[in-house]
């Protein structure tokens, strides 16, 4: 049922955004219903210790995804609350999909001054936690439990820069793209730039409203990656 609520919101936002207020409100209501079901599962597990109803990371992440598609500050905050709750669960720790879903929730709320900073914080936390996990396990981490950023994570970060008011958004987008390329050249195919990554960089360039020299450089960057 939780998947059904999340999928319904996905169908209504195929373009990546909602075209009218009614669809956005419906997405919010579906996310709230999904969370309500999640809370019931958690309470039932707490009361009975029945592992059959214990929510796992995938279940919680699905609810976060539902909030991420709404595109409002309150939905991003709800997604963040769920991430915080997962960190306290010893049975459903967040993974890279969870973190990326929360980052996506914030990246879709460009009108909120916290958006870019929060996405940057999430990516930095992923990198730091992953480095610690790799050091403790000698790099032998199952992908389902990994918090290592992937292509979608870094693309989301670029999108957050693109939608920000920062005058250096084009330069920052290029810096992240170069980082992804360098990591790919070193053999990390999980962060290989996709067509969506390049589109996000170009979007950052097209949105540049800074001083004239910044706009000229943004144009050069757009042509270079196109």
PyMOL commands that place a pseudoatom at each C-alpha (Angstrom):
pseudoatom trace, name=CA, resn=UNK, resi=1, chain=A, elem=C, hetatm=0, pos=[0.000, 0.000, 0.000]
pseudoatom trace, name=CA, resn=UNK, resi=2, chain=A, elem=C, hetatm=0, pos=[2.880, 2.370, 0.796]
pseudoatom trace, name=CA, resn=UNK, resi=3, chain=A, elem=C, hetatm=0, pos=[4.326, 1.651, -2.648]
pseudoatom trace, name=CA, resn=UNK, resi=4, chain=A, elem=C, hetatm=0, pos=[0.955, 2.427, -4.205]
pseudoatom trace, name=CA, resn=UNK, resi=5, chain=A, elem=C, hetatm=0, pos=[0.824, 5.862, -2.566]
pseudoatom trace, name=CA, resn=UNK, resi=6, chain=A, elem=C, hetatm=0, pos=[4.371, 6.661, -3.722]
pseudoatom trace, name=CA, resn=UNK, resi=7, chain=A, elem=C, hetatm=0, pos=[3.727, 5.338, -7.239]
pseudoatom trace, name=CA, resn=UNK, resi=8, chain=A, elem=C, hetatm=0, pos=[0.583, 7.437, -7.564]
pseudoatom trace, name=CA, resn=UNK, resi=9, chain=A, elem=C, hetatm=0, pos=[2.624, 10.588, -6.902]
pseudoatom trace, name=CA, resn=UNK, resi=10, chain=A, elem=C, hetatm=0, pos=[5.212, 9.411, -9.419]
pseudoatom trace, name=CA, resn=UNK, resi=11, chain=A, elem=C, hetatm=0, pos=[2.583, 9.061, -12.130]
pseudoatom trace, name=CA, resn=UNK, resi=12, chain=A, elem=C, hetatm=0, pos=[1.348, 12.607, -11.511]
pseudoatom trace, name=CA, resn=UNK, resi=13, chain=A, elem=C, hetatm=0, pos=[4.882, 14.099, -11.644]
pseudoatom trace, name=CA, resn=UNK, resi=14, chain=A, elem=C, hetatm=0, pos=[6.385, 12.463, -14.736]
pseudoatom trace, name=CA, resn=UNK, resi=15, chain=A, elem=C, hetatm=0, pos=[7.885, 15.811, -15.760]
pseudoatom trace, name=CA, resn=UNK, resi=16, chain=A, elem=C, hetatm=0, pos=[9.618, 16.106, -12.386]
pseudoatom trace, name=CA, resn=UNK, resi=17, chain=A, elem=C, hetatm=0, pos=[7.120, 18.629, -11.072]
pseudoatom trace, name=CA, resn=UNK, resi=18, chain=A, elem=C, hetatm=0, pos=[3.387, 19.080, -10.569]
pseudoatom trace, name=CA, resn=UNK, resi=19, chain=A, elem=C, hetatm=0, pos=[1.548, 21.198, -13.094]
pseudoatom trace, name=CA, resn=UNK, resi=20, chain=A, elem=C, hetatm=0, pos=[-1.168, 22.347, -10.723]
pseudoatom trace, name=CA, resn=UNK, resi=21, chain=A, elem=C, hetatm=0, pos=[-1.802, 22.959, -7.043]
pseudoatom trace, name=CA, resn=UNK, resi=22, chain=A, elem=C, hetatm=0, pos=[-4.356, 20.162, -6.777]
pseudoatom trace, name=CA, resn=UNK, resi=23, chain=A, elem=C, hetatm=0, pos=[-1.869, 17.493, -7.889]
pseudoatom trace, name=CA, resn=UNK, resi=24, chain=A, elem=C, hetatm=0, pos=[0.719, 18.792, -5.436]
pseudoatom trace, name=CA, resn=UNK, resi=25, chain=A, elem=C, hetatm=0, pos=[-1.802, 18.711, -2.578]
pseudoatom trace, name=CA, resn=UNK, resi=26, chain=A, elem=C, hetatm=0, pos=[-2.789, 15.182, -3.543]
pseudoatom trace, name=CA, resn=UNK, resi=27, chain=A, elem=C, hetatm=0, pos=[0.888, 14.156, -3.514]
pseudoatom trace, name=CA, resn=UNK, resi=28, chain=A, elem=C, hetatm=0, pos=[1.265, 15.655, -0.037]
pseudoatom trace, name=CA, resn=UNK, resi=29, chain=A, elem=C, hetatm=0, pos=[-1.800, 13.780, 1.200]
pseudoatom trace, name=CA, resn=UNK, resi=30, chain=A, elem=C, hetatm=0, pos=[-0.493, 10.514, -0.279]
pseudoatom trace, name=CA, resn=UNK, resi=31, chain=A, elem=C, hetatm=0, pos=[2.881, 11.008, 1.416]
pseudoatom trace, name=CA, resn=UNK, resi=32, chain=A, elem=C, hetatm=0, pos=[1.117, 11.647, 4.724]
pseudoatom trace, name=CA, resn=UNK, resi=33, chain=A, elem=C, hetatm=0, pos=[-0.964, 8.477, 4.290]
pseudoatom trace, name=CA, resn=UNK, resi=34, chain=A, elem=C, hetatm=0, pos=[2.185, 6.492, 3.512]
pseudoatom trace, name=CA, resn=UNK, resi=35, chain=A, elem=C, hetatm=0, pos=[3.850, 7.835, 6.630]
pseudoatom trace, name=CA, resn=UNK, resi=36, chain=A, elem=C, hetatm=0, pos=[0.775, 7.002, 8.722]
pseudoatom trace, name=CA, resn=UNK, resi=37, chain=A, elem=C, hetatm=0, pos=[0.976, 3.388, 7.558]
pseudoatom trace, name=CA, resn=UNK, resi=38, chain=A, elem=C, hetatm=0, pos=[4.687, 3.349, 8.338]
pseudoatom trace, name=CA, resn=UNK, resi=39, chain=A, elem=C, hetatm=0, pos=[4.024, 4.567, 11.873]
pseudoatom trace, name=CA, resn=UNK, resi=40, chain=A, elem=C, hetatm=0, pos=[1.434, 1.829, 12.326]
pseudoatom trace, name=CA, resn=UNK, resi=41, chain=A, elem=C, hetatm=0, pos=[3.975, -0.771, 11.208]
pseudoatom trace, name=CA, resn=UNK, resi=42, chain=A, elem=C, hetatm=0, pos=[6.573, 0.585, 13.642]
pseudoatom trace, name=CA, resn=UNK, resi=43, chain=A, elem=C, hetatm=0, pos=[4.100, 0.609, 16.530]
pseudoatom trace, name=CA, resn=UNK, resi=44, chain=A, elem=C, hetatm=0, pos=[2.932, -2.916, 15.766]
pseudoatom trace, name=CA, resn=UNK, resi=45, chain=A, elem=C, hetatm=0, pos=[6.520, -4.125, 15.682]
pseudoatom trace, name=CA, resn=UNK, resi=46, chain=A, elem=C, hetatm=0, pos=[7.337, -2.326, 18.930]
pseudoatom trace, name=CA, resn=UNK, resi=47, chain=A, elem=C, hetatm=0, pos=[4.289, -3.905, 20.574]
pseudoatom trace, name=CA, resn=UNK, resi=48, chain=A, elem=C, hetatm=0, pos=[4.686, -7.440, 19.237]
pseudoatom trace, name=CA, resn=UNK, resi=49, chain=A, elem=C, hetatm=0, pos=[8.321, -7.830, 18.073]
pseudoatom trace, name=CA, resn=UNK, resi=50, chain=A, elem=C, hetatm=0, pos=[6.849, -9.454, 14.970]
pseudoatom trace, name=CA, resn=UNK, resi=51, chain=A, elem=C, hetatm=0, pos=[9.531, -9.178, 12.294]
pseudoatom trace, name=CA, resn=UNK, resi=52, chain=A, elem=C, hetatm=0, pos=[6.909, -9.709, 9.602]
pseudoatom trace, name=CA, resn=UNK, resi=53, chain=A, elem=C, hetatm=0, pos=[5.679, -6.146, 10.148]
pseudoatom trace, name=CA, resn=UNK, resi=54, chain=A, elem=C, hetatm=0, pos=[9.035, -4.557, 10.915]
pseudoatom trace, name=CA, resn=UNK, resi=55, chain=A, elem=C, hetatm=0, pos=[9.726, -1.780, 8.375]
pseudoatom trace, name=CA, resn=UNK, resi=56, chain=A, elem=C, hetatm=0, pos=[13.047, -2.055, 6.585]
pseudoatom trace, name=CA, resn=UNK, resi=57, chain=A, elem=C, hetatm=0, pos=[15.188, 0.623, 4.956]
pseudoatom trace, name=CA, resn=UNK, resi=58, chain=A, elem=C, hetatm=0, pos=[13.437, 0.169, 1.611]
pseudoatom trace, name=CA, resn=UNK, resi=59, chain=A, elem=C, hetatm=0, pos=[10.018, 0.769, 3.170]
pseudoatom trace, name=CA, resn=UNK, resi=60, chain=A, elem=C, hetatm=0, pos=[11.060, 3.963, 4.948]
pseudoatom trace, name=CA, resn=UNK, resi=61, chain=A, elem=C, hetatm=0, pos=[12.901, 5.182, 1.855]
pseudoatom trace, name=CA, resn=UNK, resi=62, chain=A, elem=C, hetatm=0, pos=[9.736, 4.675, -0.187]
pseudoatom trace, name=CA, resn=UNK, resi=63, chain=A, elem=C, hetatm=0, pos=[7.893, 7.043, 2.154]
pseudoatom trace, name=CA, resn=UNK, resi=64, chain=A, elem=C, hetatm=0, pos=[10.743, 9.552, 1.868]
pseudoatom trace, name=CA, resn=UNK, resi=65, chain=A, elem=C, hetatm=0, pos=[10.491, 9.280, -1.924]
pseudoatom trace, name=CA, resn=UNK, resi=66, chain=A, elem=C, hetatm=0, pos=[6.803, 10.142, -1.675]
pseudoatom trace, name=CA, resn=UNK, resi=67, chain=A, elem=C, hetatm=0, pos=[7.660, 13.306, 0.267]
pseudoatom trace, name=CA, resn=UNK, resi=68, chain=A, elem=C, hetatm=0, pos=[10.493, 14.117, -2.137]
pseudoatom trace, name=CA, resn=UNK, resi=69, chain=A, elem=C, hetatm=0, pos=[8.079, 14.344, -5.053]
pseudoatom trace, name=CA, resn=UNK, resi=70, chain=A, elem=C, hetatm=0, pos=[5.908, 16.988, -3.391]
pseudoatom trace, name=CA, resn=UNK, resi=71, chain=A, elem=C, hetatm=0, pos=[8.404, 19.825, -3.807]
pseudoatom trace, name=CA, resn=UNK, resi=72, chain=A, elem=C, hetatm=0, pos=[7.574, 21.806, -0.668]
pseudoatom trace, name=CA, resn=UNK, resi=73, chain=A, elem=C, hetatm=0, pos=[9.700, 22.839, 2.304]
pseudoatom trace, name=CA, resn=UNK, resi=74, chain=A, elem=C, hetatm=0, pos=[7.387, 21.022, 4.701]
pseudoatom trace, name=CA, resn=UNK, resi=75, chain=A, elem=C, hetatm=0, pos=[7.724, 17.791, 2.724]
pseudoatom trace, name=CA, resn=UNK, resi=76, chain=A, elem=C, hetatm=0, pos=[11.528, 18.096, 2.658]
pseudoatom trace, name=CA, resn=UNK, resi=77, chain=A, elem=C, hetatm=0, pos=[11.493, 18.593, 6.422]
pseudoatom trace, name=CA, resn=UNK, resi=78, chain=A, elem=C, hetatm=0, pos=[9.328, 15.497, 6.826]
pseudoatom trace, name=CA, resn=UNK, resi=79, chain=A, elem=C, hetatm=0, pos=[11.798, 13.515, 4.717]
pseudoatom trace, name=CA, resn=UNK, resi=80, chain=A, elem=C, hetatm=0, pos=[14.623, 14.765, 6.923]
pseudoatom trace, name=CA, resn=UNK, resi=81, chain=A, elem=C, hetatm=0, pos=[12.693, 13.739, 10.047]
pseudoatom trace, name=CA, resn=UNK, resi=82, chain=A, elem=C, hetatm=0, pos=[12.407, 10.204, 8.706]
pseudoatom trace, name=CA, resn=UNK, resi=83, chain=A, elem=C, hetatm=0, pos=[16.142, 10.095, 7.992]
pseudoatom trace, name=CA, resn=UNK, resi=84, chain=A, elem=C, hetatm=0, pos=[16.845, 11.162, 11.577]
pseudoatom trace, name=CA, resn=UNK, resi=85, chain=A, elem=C, hetatm=0, pos=[14.482, 8.455, 12.849]
pseudoatom trace, name=CA, resn=UNK, resi=86, chain=A, elem=C, hetatm=0, pos=[16.205, 5.797, 10.736]
pseudoatom trace, name=CA, resn=UNK, resi=87, chain=A, elem=C, hetatm=0, pos=[19.569, 6.657, 12.252]
pseudoatom trace, name=CA, resn=UNK, resi=88, chain=A, elem=C, hetatm=0, pos=[18.128, 5.674, 15.632]
pseudoatom trace, name=CA, resn=UNK, resi=89, chain=A, elem=C, hetatm=0, pos=[16.734, 2.368, 14.367]
pseudoatom trace, name=CA, resn=UNK, resi=90, chain=A, elem=C, hetatm=0, pos=[19.031, -0.600, 14.756]
pseudoatom trace, name=CA, resn=UNK, resi=91, chain=A, elem=C, hetatm=0, pos=[16.967, -2.562, 12.231]
pseudoatom trace, name=CA, resn=UNK, resi=92, chain=A, elem=C, hetatm=0, pos=[16.578, -0.050, 9.362]
pseudoatom trace, name=CA, resn=UNK, resi=93, chain=A, elem=C, hetatm=0, pos=[19.705, 2.093, 8.955]
pseudoatom trace, name=CA, resn=UNK, resi=94, chain=A, elem=C, hetatm=0, pos=[19.639, 4.545, 6.033]
pseudoatom trace, name=CA, resn=UNK, resi=95, chain=A, elem=C, hetatm=0, pos=[21.533, 3.700, 2.854]
pseudoatom trace, name=CA, resn=UNK, resi=96, chain=A, elem=C, hetatm=0, pos=[22.593, 5.636, -0.230]
pseudoatom trace, name=CA, resn=UNK, resi=97, chain=A, elem=C, hetatm=0, pos=[19.070, 5.532, -1.645]
pseudoatom trace, name=CA, resn=UNK, resi=98, chain=A, elem=C, hetatm=0, pos=[17.684, 7.026, 1.565]
pseudoatom trace, name=CA, resn=UNK, resi=99, chain=A, elem=C, hetatm=0, pos=[20.157, 9.900, 1.673]
pseudoatom trace, name=CA, resn=UNK, resi=100, chain=A, elem=C, hetatm=0, pos=[19.697, 10.612, -2.023]
pseudoatom trace, name=CA, resn=UNK, resi=101, chain=A, elem=C, hetatm=0, pos=[15.911, 10.697, -1.629]
pseudoatom trace, name=CA, resn=UNK, resi=102, chain=A, elem=C, hetatm=0, pos=[16.206, 13.263, 1.169]
pseudoatom trace, name=CA, resn=UNK, resi=103, chain=A, elem=C, hetatm=0, pos=[18.655, 15.307, -0.915]
pseudoatom trace, name=CA, resn=UNK, resi=104, chain=A, elem=C, hetatm=0, pos=[16.168, 15.190, -3.786]
pseudoatom trace, name=CA, resn=UNK, resi=105, chain=A, elem=C, hetatm=0, pos=[13.422, 16.452, -1.486]
pseudoatom trace, name=CA, resn=UNK, resi=106, chain=A, elem=C, hetatm=0, pos=[15.499, 19.514, -0.619]
pseudoatom trace, name=CA, resn=UNK, resi=107, chain=A, elem=C, hetatm=0, pos=[16.718, 20.060, -4.178]
pseudoatom trace, name=CA, resn=UNK, resi=108, chain=A, elem=C, hetatm=0, pos=[13.081, 20.372, -5.269]
pseudoatom trace, name=CA, resn=UNK, resi=109, chain=A, elem=C, hetatm=0, pos=[12.449, 23.263, -2.844]
pseudoatom trace, name=CA, resn=UNK, resi=110, chain=A, elem=C, hetatm=0, pos=[14.653, 26.007, -4.368]
pseudoatom trace, name=CA, resn=UNK, resi=111, chain=A, elem=C, hetatm=0, pos=[12.604, 28.765, -2.755]
pseudoatom trace, name=CA, resn=UNK, resi=112, chain=A, elem=C, hetatm=0, pos=[13.827, 27.652, 0.659]
pseudoatom trace, name=CA, resn=UNK, resi=113, chain=A, elem=C, hetatm=0, pos=[17.126, 29.274, 1.678]
pseudoatom trace, name=CA, resn=UNK, resi=114, chain=A, elem=C, hetatm=0, pos=[18.124, 26.035, 3.436]
pseudoatom trace, name=CA, resn=UNK, resi=115, chain=A, elem=C, hetatm=0, pos=[17.893, 23.872, 0.306]
pseudoatom trace, name=CA, resn=UNK, resi=116, chain=A, elem=C, hetatm=0, pos=[21.396, 24.072, -1.152]
pseudoatom trace, name=CA, resn=UNK, resi=117, chain=A, elem=C, hetatm=0, pos=[23.156, 23.978, 2.207]
pseudoatom trace, name=CA, resn=UNK, resi=118, chain=A, elem=C, hetatm=0, pos=[21.139, 20.954, 3.304]
pseudoatom trace, name=CA, resn=UNK, resi=119, chain=A, elem=C, hetatm=0, pos=[21.902, 19.020, 0.113]
pseudoatom trace, name=CA, resn=UNK, resi=120, chain=A, elem=C, hetatm=0, pos=[25.598, 19.842, 0.528]
pseudoatom trace, name=CA, resn=UNK, resi=121, chain=A, elem=C, hetatm=0, pos=[25.479, 18.657, 4.142]
pseudoatom trace, name=CA, resn=UNK, resi=122, chain=A, elem=C, hetatm=0, pos=[23.816, 15.390, 3.165]
pseudoatom trace, name=CA, resn=UNK, resi=123, chain=A, elem=C, hetatm=0, pos=[26.361, 14.606, 0.446]
pseudoatom trace, name=CA, resn=UNK, resi=124, chain=A, elem=C, hetatm=0, pos=[29.247, 15.465, 2.763]
pseudoatom trace, name=CA, resn=UNK, resi=125, chain=A, elem=C, hetatm=0, pos=[27.781, 13.223, 5.469]
pseudoatom trace, name=CA, resn=UNK, resi=126, chain=A, elem=C, hetatm=0, pos=[27.442, 10.384, 2.969]
pseudoatom trace, name=CA, resn=UNK, resi=127, chain=A, elem=C, hetatm=0, pos=[31.066, 10.744, 1.930]
pseudoatom trace, name=CA, resn=UNK, resi=128, chain=A, elem=C, hetatm=0, pos=[32.319, 10.870, 5.514]
pseudoatom trace, name=CA, resn=UNK, resi=129, chain=A, elem=C, hetatm=0, pos=[30.204, 7.974, 6.784]
pseudoatom trace, name=CA, resn=UNK, resi=130, chain=A, elem=C, hetatm=0, pos=[31.136, 5.892, 3.752]
pseudoatom trace, name=CA, resn=UNK, resi=131, chain=A, elem=C, hetatm=0, pos=[34.844, 6.554, 4.296]
pseudoatom trace, name=CA, resn=UNK, resi=132, chain=A, elem=C, hetatm=0, pos=[34.487, 5.448, 7.923]
pseudoatom trace, name=CA, resn=UNK, resi=133, chain=A, elem=C, hetatm=0, pos=[32.548, 2.327, 6.951]
pseudoatom trace, name=CA, resn=UNK, resi=134, chain=A, elem=C, hetatm=0, pos=[35.126, 1.389, 4.325]
pseudoatom trace, name=CA, resn=UNK, resi=135, chain=A, elem=C, hetatm=0, pos=[37.944, 1.864, 6.816]
pseudoatom trace, name=CA, resn=UNK, resi=136, chain=A, elem=C, hetatm=0, pos=[36.203, -0.401, 9.342]
pseudoatom trace, name=CA, resn=UNK, resi=137, chain=A, elem=C, hetatm=0, pos=[35.251, -3.108, 6.846]
pseudoatom trace, name=CA, resn=UNK, resi=138, chain=A, elem=C, hetatm=0, pos=[38.191, -2.849, 4.446]
pseudoatom trace, name=CA, resn=UNK, resi=139, chain=A, elem=C, hetatm=0, pos=[35.792, -1.762, 1.718]
pseudoatom trace, name=CA, resn=UNK, resi=140, chain=A, elem=C, hetatm=0, pos=[33.646, -4.899, 1.866]
pseudoatom trace, name=CA, resn=UNK, resi=141, chain=A, elem=C, hetatm=0, pos=[30.227, -3.215, 2.219]
pseudoatom trace, name=CA, resn=UNK, resi=142, chain=A, elem=C, hetatm=0, pos=[27.052, -4.721, 0.681]
pseudoatom trace, name=CA, resn=UNK, resi=143, chain=A, elem=C, hetatm=0, pos=[25.600, -2.153, -1.729]
pseudoatom trace, name=CA, resn=UNK, resi=144, chain=A, elem=C, hetatm=0, pos=[22.207, -2.321, 0.008]
pseudoatom trace, name=CA, resn=UNK, resi=145, chain=A, elem=C, hetatm=0, pos=[23.840, -1.080, 3.223]
pseudoatom trace, name=CA, resn=UNK, resi=146, chain=A, elem=C, hetatm=0, pos=[26.231, 1.377, 1.628]
pseudoatom trace, name=CA, resn=UNK, resi=147, chain=A, elem=C, hetatm=0, pos=[25.866, 5.140, 1.982]
pseudoatom trace, name=CA, resn=UNK, resi=148, chain=A, elem=C, hetatm=0, pos=[28.349, 5.889, -0.790]
pseudoatom trace, name=CA, resn=UNK, resi=149, chain=A, elem=C, hetatm=0, pos=[27.090, 8.678, -3.092]
pseudoatom trace, name=CA, resn=UNK, resi=150, chain=A, elem=C, hetatm=0, pos=[26.305, 7.596, -6.637]
pseudoatom trace, name=CA, resn=UNK, resi=151, chain=A, elem=C, hetatm=0, pos=[25.600, 9.326, -9.943]
pseudoatom trace, name=CA, resn=UNK, resi=152, chain=A, elem=C, hetatm=0, pos=[22.095, 10.342, -8.904]
pseudoatom trace, name=CA, resn=UNK, resi=153, chain=A, elem=C, hetatm=0, pos=[23.377, 11.780, -5.632]
pseudoatom trace, name=CA, resn=UNK, resi=154, chain=A, elem=C, hetatm=0, pos=[25.912, 14.064, -7.283]
pseudoatom trace, name=CA, resn=UNK, resi=155, chain=A, elem=C, hetatm=0, pos=[23.471, 14.972, -10.054]
pseudoatom trace, name=CA, resn=UNK, resi=156, chain=A, elem=C, hetatm=0, pos=[21.000, 16.017, -7.369]
pseudoatom trace, name=CA, resn=UNK, resi=157, chain=A, elem=C, hetatm=0, pos=[23.703, 18.193, -5.805]
pseudoatom trace, name=CA, resn=UNK, resi=158, chain=A, elem=C, hetatm=0, pos=[24.338, 19.856, -9.166]
pseudoatom trace, name=CA, resn=UNK, resi=159, chain=A, elem=C, hetatm=0, pos=[20.597, 20.469, -9.555]
pseudoatom trace, name=CA, resn=UNK, resi=160, chain=A, elem=C, hetatm=0, pos=[20.498, 22.089, -6.120]
pseudoatom trace, name=CA, resn=UNK, resi=161, chain=A, elem=C, hetatm=0, pos=[23.294, 24.430, -7.173]
pseudoatom trace, name=CA, resn=UNK, resi=162, chain=A, elem=C, hetatm=0, pos=[21.474, 25.166, -10.450]
pseudoatom trace, name=CA, resn=UNK, resi=163, chain=A, elem=C, hetatm=0, pos=[18.291, 26.213, -8.645]
pseudoatom trace, name=CA, resn=UNK, resi=164, chain=A, elem=C, hetatm=0, pos=[20.111, 28.317, -6.062]
pseudoatom trace, name=CA, resn=UNK, resi=165, chain=A, elem=C, hetatm=0, pos=[20.777, 32.047, -6.220]
pseudoatom trace, name=CA, resn=UNK, resi=166, chain=A, elem=C, hetatm=0, pos=[24.540, 31.556, -6.008]
pseudoatom trace, name=CA, resn=UNK, resi=167, chain=A, elem=C, hetatm=0, pos=[26.421, 33.459, -8.750]
pseudoatom trace, name=CA, resn=UNK, resi=168, chain=A, elem=C, hetatm=0, pos=[29.087, 30.726, -8.992]
pseudoatom trace, name=CA, resn=UNK, resi=169, chain=A, elem=C, hetatm=0, pos=[26.578, 27.916, -9.663]
pseudoatom trace, name=CA, resn=UNK, resi=170, chain=A, elem=C, hetatm=0, pos=[28.052, 27.130, -13.104]
pseudoatom trace, name=CA, resn=UNK, resi=171, chain=A, elem=C, hetatm=0, pos=[31.583, 26.849, -11.728]
pseudoatom trace, name=CA, resn=UNK, resi=172, chain=A, elem=C, hetatm=0, pos=[30.417, 24.649, -8.856]
pseudoatom trace, name=CA, resn=UNK, resi=173, chain=A, elem=C, hetatm=0, pos=[28.469, 22.414, -11.230]
pseudoatom trace, name=CA, resn=UNK, resi=174, chain=A, elem=C, hetatm=0, pos=[31.584, 21.994, -13.361]
pseudoatom trace, name=CA, resn=UNK, resi=175, chain=A, elem=C, hetatm=0, pos=[33.696, 21.229, -10.268]
pseudoatom trace, name=CA, resn=UNK, resi=176, chain=A, elem=C, hetatm=0, pos=[31.326, 18.424, -9.254]
pseudoatom trace, name=CA, resn=UNK, resi=177, chain=A, elem=C, hetatm=0, pos=[31.242, 17.068, -12.808]
pseudoatom trace, name=CA, resn=UNK, resi=178, chain=A, elem=C, hetatm=0, pos=[35.058, 17.004, -12.925]
pseudoatom trace, name=CA, resn=UNK, resi=179, chain=A, elem=C, hetatm=0, pos=[35.102, 15.205, -9.579]
pseudoatom trace, name=CA, resn=UNK, resi=180, chain=A, elem=C, hetatm=0, pos=[32.720, 12.571, -10.933]
pseudoatom trace, name=CA, resn=UNK, resi=181, chain=A, elem=C, hetatm=0, pos=[34.825, 12.132, -14.067]
pseudoatom trace, name=CA, resn=UNK, resi=182, chain=A, elem=C, hetatm=0, pos=[38.012, 11.754, -12.030]
pseudoatom trace, name=CA, resn=UNK, resi=183, chain=A, elem=C, hetatm=0, pos=[36.403, 9.154, -9.772]
pseudoatom trace, name=CA, resn=UNK, resi=184, chain=A, elem=C, hetatm=0, pos=[35.130, 7.282, -12.839]
pseudoatom trace, name=CA, resn=UNK, resi=185, chain=A, elem=C, hetatm=0, pos=[38.607, 7.334, -14.374]
pseudoatom trace, name=CA, resn=UNK, resi=186, chain=A, elem=C, hetatm=0, pos=[39.857, 5.758, -11.137]
pseudoatom trace, name=CA, resn=UNK, resi=187, chain=A, elem=C, hetatm=0, pos=[37.433, 2.891, -11.650]
pseudoatom trace, name=CA, resn=UNK, resi=188, chain=A, elem=C, hetatm=0, pos=[34.370, 4.026, -9.679]
pseudoatom trace, name=CA, resn=UNK, resi=189, chain=A, elem=C, hetatm=0, pos=[31.568, 3.410, -12.157]
pseudoatom trace, name=CA, resn=UNK, resi=190, chain=A, elem=C, hetatm=0, pos=[28.902, 4.173, -9.534]
pseudoatom trace, name=CA, resn=UNK, resi=191, chain=A, elem=C, hetatm=0, pos=[29.471, 7.885, -10.125]
pseudoatom trace, name=CA, resn=UNK, resi=192, chain=A, elem=C, hetatm=0, pos=[29.855, 7.900, -13.901]
pseudoatom trace, name=CA, resn=UNK, resi=193, chain=A, elem=C, hetatm=0, pos=[28.119, 11.062, -15.203]
pseudoatom trace, name=CA, resn=UNK, resi=194, chain=A, elem=C, hetatm=0, pos=[24.849, 10.404, -17.016]
pseudoatom trace, name=CA, resn=UNK, resi=195, chain=A, elem=C, hetatm=0, pos=[22.925, 12.449, -19.551]
pseudoatom trace, name=CA, resn=UNK, resi=196, chain=A, elem=C, hetatm=0, pos=[20.978, 13.853, -16.594]
pseudoatom trace, name=CA, resn=UNK, resi=197, chain=A, elem=C, hetatm=0, pos=[24.231, 14.972, -14.984]
pseudoatom trace, name=CA, resn=UNK, resi=198, chain=A, elem=C, hetatm=0, pos=[25.277, 16.903, -18.088]
pseudoatom trace, name=CA, resn=UNK, resi=199, chain=A, elem=C, hetatm=0, pos=[21.798, 18.393, -18.424]
pseudoatom trace, name=CA, resn=UNK, resi=200, chain=A, elem=C, hetatm=0, pos=[21.984, 19.552, -14.797]
pseudoatom trace, name=CA, resn=UNK, resi=201, chain=A, elem=C, hetatm=0, pos=[25.328, 21.265, -15.466]
pseudoatom trace, name=CA, resn=UNK, resi=202, chain=A, elem=C, hetatm=0, pos=[23.924, 22.997, -18.539]
pseudoatom trace, name=CA, resn=UNK, resi=203, chain=A, elem=C, hetatm=0, pos=[20.865, 24.025, -16.513]
pseudoatom trace, name=CA, resn=UNK, resi=204, chain=A, elem=C, hetatm=0, pos=[23.166, 25.596, -13.908]
pseudoatom trace, name=CA, resn=UNK, resi=205, chain=A, elem=C, hetatm=0, pos=[24.873, 27.557, -16.676]
pseudoatom trace, name=CA, resn=UNK, resi=206, chain=A, elem=C, hetatm=0, pos=[21.592, 28.730, -18.198]
pseudoatom trace, name=CA, resn=UNK, resi=207, chain=A, elem=C, hetatm=0, pos=[20.352, 29.962, -14.815]
pseudoatom trace, name=CA, resn=UNK, resi=208, chain=A, elem=C, hetatm=0, pos=[23.448, 32.014, -14.061]
pseudoatom trace, name=CA, resn=UNK, resi=209, chain=A, elem=C, hetatm=0, pos=[22.391, 35.581, -13.240]
pseudoatom trace, name=CA, resn=UNK, resi=210, chain=A, elem=C, hetatm=0, pos=[25.614, 36.827, -11.687]
pseudoatom trace, name=CA, resn=UNK, resi=211, chain=A, elem=C, hetatm=0, pos=[28.057, 39.489, -12.889]
pseudoatom trace, name=CA, resn=UNK, resi=212, chain=A, elem=C, hetatm=0, pos=[28.894, 39.661, -16.586]
pseudoatom trace, name=CA, resn=UNK, resi=213, chain=A, elem=C, hetatm=0, pos=[32.152, 37.735, -16.241]
pseudoatom trace, name=CA, resn=UNK, resi=214, chain=A, elem=C, hetatm=0, pos=[30.338, 34.916, -14.438]
pseudoatom trace, name=CA, resn=UNK, resi=215, chain=A, elem=C, hetatm=0, pos=[27.765, 34.699, -17.217]
pseudoatom trace, name=CA, resn=UNK, resi=216, chain=A, elem=C, hetatm=0, pos=[30.477, 34.610, -19.875]
pseudoatom trace, name=CA, resn=UNK, resi=217, chain=A, elem=C, hetatm=0, pos=[32.244, 31.803, -18.025]
pseudoatom trace, name=CA, resn=UNK, resi=218, chain=A, elem=C, hetatm=0, pos=[28.941, 29.989, -17.586]
pseudoatom trace, name=CA, resn=UNK, resi=219, chain=A, elem=C, hetatm=0, pos=[28.382, 30.142, -21.331]
pseudoatom trace, name=CA, resn=UNK, resi=220, chain=A, elem=C, hetatm=0, pos=[31.843, 28.701, -21.937]
pseudoatom trace, name=CA, resn=UNK, resi=221, chain=A, elem=C, hetatm=0, pos=[31.170, 25.879, -19.495]
pseudoatom trace, name=CA, resn=UNK, resi=222, chain=A, elem=C, hetatm=0, pos=[27.838, 25.089, -21.185]
pseudoatom trace, name=CA, resn=UNK, resi=223, chain=A, elem=C, hetatm=0, pos=[29.492, 24.855, -24.596]
pseudoatom trace, name=CA, resn=UNK, resi=224, chain=A, elem=C, hetatm=0, pos=[32.340, 22.759, -23.192]
pseudoatom trace, name=CA, resn=UNK, resi=225, chain=A, elem=C, hetatm=0, pos=[30.084, 20.083, -21.692]
pseudoatom trace, name=CA, resn=UNK, resi=226, chain=A, elem=C, hetatm=0, pos=[27.409, 20.121, -24.397]
for i in range(1, 226): cmd.bond("trace and resi %d" % i, "trace and resi %d" % (i + 1))
show_as sticks, trace
zoom trace
